[in-house]
Amino acid sequence: MIRKTVLIIGASSEIGSVVAKKYAEKGYNLALTYNKNKIAEIKSEAEVKTYKLDLSDSQQIKEVFAKLGQDFKSFDSMVFCPAISQKRKLILDVTDEEIDDLFEINIKSAIKCVREFSKITFEKGETAITLIGSFVEKTGCSCESVYTATKSAMSGLCKSLAVELGNFGTRINVVAPGFIDTKMNNNLSTAEKEDMSSATPLQRLGESEDVANAVLFLNSEKASFITGQTIYVDGGLVLQ
């Protein structure tokens, strides 16, 4: 049996962890990166390798991808999950450090990971990449303008790379979650979460599994003619 292999950047995040478990259930070999948080235990009969990766370190990104190229014969797909949120504040109060950190992790590191992944899969042919974005790239978000800018850039990156890499058999898409019930939203009160649920046509917050299901679909053969798209997993929120 020839097993497929997926690389999940940020597999220690809540969404990344669920994505990894779903791929494990499908029998994929897993290459998983983490930084500060540990990766949840994954039961799998396939090969599972973990790599510590600080996305703010460009040299480390190159070194880890070089190691990935040595450890696995080939990759079928990559999922980029990491993101940091912005403390809600007016733009006039945002510091240079906050701007730099948000762009470094949310978009610059995504670009670098796609670049390095492309280097080790360039000759393979059919591969798929999914980036985790956010619905705010469609709606905007007051007092989180820099975060929104990074996620908007991700959709632009996706469109351009879909054209650039399509001739080599690489597809790339963005999954843009709406309000997902993860630790990133733990700063919200129960009342605020209820308001978010009420603002969503399906009248609930999303779950990490909702996002993971979309990722697996987009990276699968069932989505073989889909590329350059931003797919909103938001319960219809952007329609409001």
ZAMARGU-4260 file (C-alpha; in steps of 0.2 Angstrom, whole numbers, plus 5000, padded with zeros to 4 digits):
<rodrens>
0) 5000/5000/5000 | 5007/5017/4995 | 5002/5030/5008 | 5000/5048/5004 | 5009/5061/5015
5) 5003/5077/5022 | 5013/5091/5030 | 5003/5101/5043 | 5011/5117/5049 | 5005/5122/5066
10) 4998/5105/5070 | 4998/5110/5089 | 4984/5122/5086 | 4966/5117/5089 | 4962/5117/5071
15) 4979/5109/5066 | 4976/5096/5078 | 4959/5091/5072 | 4966/5091/5054 | 4980/5080/5059
20) 4968/5067/5067 | 4957/5067/5052 | 4972/5064/5040 | 4978/5050/5052 | 4961/5042/5051
25) 4963/5041/5032 | 4979/5033/5033 | 4991/5047/5028 | 5009/5048/5033 | 5010/5064/5044
30) 5024/5077/5045 | 5018/5089/5059 | 5026/5105/5065 | 5024/5114/5082 | 5033/5128/5092
35) 5028/5132/5110 | 5013/5120/5112 | 5014/5101/5111 | 5005/5091/5098 | 4991/5081/5104
40) 4994/5062/5104 | 4989/5055/5087 | 4985/5036/5085 | 4990/5031/5068 | 4997/5015/5059
45) 5006/5027/5046 | 5022/5036/5049 | 5021/5051/5060 | 5036/5063/5062 | 5036/5080/5072
50) 5047/5095/5069 | 5049/5110/5080 | 5048/5125/5070 | 5048/5144/5075 | 5040/5153/5060
55) 5049/5169/5065 | 5065/5161/5061 | 5068/5161/5042 | 5084/5150/5043 | 5075/5137/5054
60) 5061/5136/5041 | 5073/5132/5027 | 5082/5119/5038 | 5066/5111/5043 | 5060/5109/5025
65) 5077/5102/5020 | 5075/5089/5034 | 5057/5086/5028 | 5063/5083/5010 | 5076/5070/5017
70) 5063/5061/5028 | 5049/5058/5016 | 5050/5053/4998 | 5036/5064/4993 | 5022/5075/4999
75) 5004/5076/4992 | 4998/5091/5002 | 5002/5104/5014 | 4990/5113/5027 | 4996/5130/5034
80) 4987/5133/5051 | 4996/5146/5062 | 4990/5163/5066 | 4991/5176/5080 | 4977/5187/5084
85) 4977/5206/5087 | 4972/5214/5103 | 4957/5225/5099 | 4963/5243/5098 | 4961/5258/5087
90) 4975/5259/5073 | 4982/5274/5081 | 4987/5263/5096 | 4995/5249/5087 | 5013/5248/5089
95) 5027/5244/5076 | 5031/5228/5085 | 5013/5222/5084 | 5012/5225/5066 | 5028/5216/5063
100) 5023/5201/5073 | 5006/5199/5064 | 5013/5200/5047 | 5028/5189/5051 | 5018/5175/5058
105) 5001/5177/5048 | 5007/5180/5030 | 5026/5181/5028 | 5029/5164/5036 | 5015/5157/5025
110) 5024/5163/5010 | 5040/5156/5015 | 5032/5139/5019 | 5024/5138/5002 | 5040/5143/4994
115) 5050/5129/5003 | 5036/5116/5000 | 5036/5120/4982 | 5055/5117/4981 | 5053/5099/4988
120) 5037/5095/4978 | 5041/5104/4961 | 5045/5088/4951 | 5031/5078/4959 | 5016/5085/4949
125) 4999/5085/4958 | 5000/5093/4975 | 4988/5103/4985 | 4990/5117/4998 | 4977/5124/5009
130) 4980/5140/5019 | 4969/5144/5034 | 4963/5162/5033 | 4948/5171/5040 | 4931/5178/5035
135) 4937/5195/5040 | 4946/5197/5024 | 4929/5198/5016 | 4920/5209/5029 | 4934/5219/5038
140) 4935/5220/5056 | 4935/5236/5066 | 4949/5237/5079 | 4958/5222/5071 | 4964/5231/5055
145) 4981/5224/5055 | 4975/5206/5058 | 4963/5209/5044 | 4976/5215/5032 | 4987/5199/5035
150) 4972/5188/5031 | 4967/5198/5015 | 4985/5196/5009 | 4983/5177/5011 | 4969/5177/4998
155) 4979/5188/4986 | 4993/5176/4988 | 4982/5161/4985 | 4975/5169/4968 | 4992/5173/4962
160) 5000/5156/4966 | 4986/5147/4959 | 4990/5154/4942 | 5009/5153/4945 | 5010/5135/4950
165) 4995/5128/4941 | 5005/5122/4926 | 5016/5112/4938 | 5000/5103/4945 | 4999/5112/4961
170) 4982/5118/4968 | 4981/5131/4982 | 4966/5137/4991 | 4961/5146/5007 | 4949/5140/5020
175) 4942/5156/5029 | 4933/5151/5045 | 4920/5162/5053 | 4918/5162/5072 | 4925/5146/5078
180) 4924/5140/5096 | 4943/5139/5099 | 4955/5146/5112 | 4958/5161/5101 | 4941/5167/5106
185) 4942/5163/5124 | 4944/5182/5128 | 4925/5184/5123 | 4912/5183/5136 | 4897/5171/5135
190) 4886/5185/5130 | 4898/5190/5116 | 4898/5172/5110 | 4879/5172/5110 | 4879/5188/5100
195) 4891/5180/5087 | 4880/5165/5086 | 4864/5175/5083 | 4873/5185/5070 | 4877/5169/5060
200) 4863/5163/5049 | 4865/5145/5055 | 4864/5151/5073 | 4879/5143/5080 | 4898/5145/5082
205) 4908/5134/5071 | 4919/5120/5077 | 4937/5115/5072 | 4930/5100/5064 | 4920/5111/5052
210) 4936/5119/5046 | 4945/5102/5045 | 4932/5094/5034 | 4934/5109/5022 | 4953/5107/5022
215) 4952/5088/5018 | 4940/5091/5004 | 4950/5104/4996 | 4966/5094/4997 | 4957/5079/4990
220) 4955/5072/4972 | 4936/5077/4974 | 4942/5095/4973 | 4954/5092/4958 | 4947/5106/4948
225) 4946/5119/4962 | 4961/5131/4964 | 4964/5150/4969 | 4948/5150/4979 | 4944/5157/4996
230) 4930/5145/5004 | 4921/5153/5019 | 4917/5140/5033 | 4907/5153/5042 | 4889/5147/5043
235) 4884/5161/5031 | 4891/5175/5041 | 4898/5185/5026 | 4881/5185/5019 | 4875/5197/5033
</rodrens>
